Every structure is written in C-alpha cells, then in structure tokens.
Amino acid sequence: IVSILYGILDEIHQYFVPTRFFDEIDIFCNIIG
C-alpha cells in the first residue's frame, strides 16, 4: 500500500517538474515494482 501511494505521489510530483513528465505507464510500473 505504501509503495502504491509513493508511486502515485512521485508521479504527481513529476507533473509539476518542467523537465519531467506525467505518465500513466510509470504509475503502473511504480505500483508493481
């Protein structure tokens, strides 16, 4: 559960960083791994 939340929060953070981008595939990868 913690890793899922961390993955989602990391993706949200990336969304606000200009040099990085938000990607649903990354969320999926973060959840599994």
N, C-alpha and C positions, 0 to 999 in steps of 0.2 A: 504493500500500500504506500509506504513511504517513497519507494523508488518511482512509483507511478506519479505521485504528487510532485516529486523532484523533477521528473522528466517534463511534466506539463509546465511547471514554473520556469524551468530553463528555457522552454520554447517561447513562453510569454516574454521572458527577458530578452531573448534574441530578437523578438518582434520590435522591440524598442531600440535596438542597437543597429545603427545605419549600415555597418559593414557585414552584418549577418542577416539571415532571412528566416522567416517562419515557415516551417514545412511539416505537413501532417505525417509524412513518412518518418521524419526524425522523431516525432512524438511516439509513433508506433515502435520504432527501434528502441527508444528510451524505456518504454514500458516493458518490452521483452528483455532488454539486456541491461 
